Amino acid sequence: MSASSFERASCQAPVRGRSGSQRPFQGSFLDYRRFVQRHYDGLAGALTALTGLLTGHEALAGRLIRPGGFDVRGCQRLLDAACGNGRYARFLVRRADADALVVAFDLSLNMLRRARRRVGSDRVRFAAADVTRLPYADGIFDAIVCGWVLEHLPDPRPGLRELARVSRPGGRLLLLTTEDTVAGRWCGRLWHCRTYRRSELRRIAEECGFEWERELWFSRLHAWLKLGGIVAQLRRR
Ligand SMILES: C[S@@+](CC[C@H](N)C(=O)[O-])C[C@H]1O[C@@H](n2cnc3c(N)ncnc32)[C@H](O)[C@@H]1O
């Protein structure tokens, strides 16, 4: 795909009110992607471990990836899509079978360096890649975690279709995204990303080949207060 057709495909973007709050950036998708890459390469990316500790997300990740939550036992190939500093990859390595392969990719090389350092396991294969154009074969992953990434796409479809393509039929996806709530919109301002409405994201994910299996919450308090963003377990049809 040429750069311009890729840009067009990725930029069939919903603007305010259709499937989320607003576009975080007025330029083209390629300009925005470069901006996101620099953002995470720099100080903002370096601070993600600290902000994860302050918001509790470092610890909460472990509450999701576990038997009874997003259970990865029995999975042979796992993918951490846009792994950031390796928060979820760390738990995938801990909770997956000892012989399972964990693959993690990100757009930002500095985030990959941070992830490699933090995960500290030779069971994880890291790669630089864009979620809308993955360098993996069709149907090879049994389980995928995609945390807080789709909000960096003006239109989630190219990313979701790629995740569906590399997932085996019946494979599971743990999807976490910023919700279109007051708190979510503040996060969107801080991290220069968009937000999603639950029902709309569900409809689009189903359109892209996933079944929306169940919604998860970090804790009972999160469920009660409807806080923490959209966290859902999906299954590849
Ligand atoms: C908020 S961080 C989340 C990181 C990690 N998944 C987590 O939950 O801790 C977003 C990450 O997505 C990456 N990213 C943004 N757009 C991307 C794209 N188009 N392809 C791949 N990675 C992307 C950024 O570089 C950053 O590391």
The ligand as a MOL file (V3000), in Angstrom:
LIG
                    3D

  0  0  0     0  0            999 V3000
M  V30 BEGIN CTAB
M  V30 COUNTS 27 29 0 0 0
M  V30 BEGIN ATOM
M  V30 1 C -0.6550 4.5360 26.3450 0
M  V30 2 S 0.6840 3.5930 25.7150 0 CHG=1
M  V30 3 C 0.1400 1.9620 26.1730 0
M  V30 4 C 1.2650 0.9900 26.2680 0
M  V30 5 C 0.9090 -0.4040 26.7950 0
M  V30 6 N 0.0510 -1.1160 25.8710 0
M  V30 7 C 0.2850 -0.3260 28.1540 0
M  V30 8 O -0.9180 -0.5890 28.2800 0
M  V30 9 O 0.9790 -0.0160 29.1110 0 CHG=-1
M  V30 10 C 0.4050 3.6290 23.9760 0
M  V30 11 C 1.5020 2.9390 23.1840 0
M  V30 12 O 1.0230 2.7510 21.8620 0
M  V30 13 C 2.0710 2.9920 20.9650 0
M  V30 14 N 1.4570 3.3070 19.6610 0
M  V30 15 C 0.7210 4.3820 19.3420 0
M  V30 16 N 0.2840 4.2990 18.0780 0
M  V30 17 C 0.7580 3.1350 17.5890 0
M  V30 18 C 0.6600 2.4750 16.3350 0
M  V30 19 N -0.0140 3.0080 15.2980 0
M  V30 20 N 1.2690 1.2840 16.1800 0
M  V30 21 C 1.9680 0.7340 17.2040 0
M  V30 22 N 2.1090 1.3080 18.4190 0
M  V30 23 C 1.4970 2.4970 18.6030 0
M  V30 24 C 2.8650 4.1130 21.6030 0
M  V30 25 O 4.1840 4.1930 21.1100 0
M  V30 26 C 2.8000 3.7320 23.0830 0
M  V30 27 O 3.8770 2.9430 23.4720 0
M  V30 END ATOM
M  V30 BEGIN BOND
M  V30 1 1 1 2
M  V30 2 1 2 3
M  V30 3 1 2 10
M  V30 4 1 3 4
M  V30 5 1 4 5
M  V30 6 1 5 6
M  V30 7 1 5 7
M  V30 8 2 7 8
M  V30 9 1 7 9
M  V30 10 1 10 11
M  V30 11 1 11 12
M  V30 12 1 11 26
M  V30 13 1 12 13
M  V30 14 1 13 14
M  V30 15 1 13 24
M  V30 16 1 14 15
M  V30 17 1 14 23
M  V30 18 2 15 16
M  V30 19 1 16 17
M  V30 20 1 17 18
M  V30 21 2 17 23
M  V30 22 1 18 19
M  V30 23 2 18 20
M  V30 24 1 20 21
M  V30 25 2 21 22
M  V30 26 1 22 23
M  V30 27 1 24 25
M  V30 28 1 24 26
M  V30 29 1 26 27
M  V30 END BOND
M  V30 END CTAB
M  END
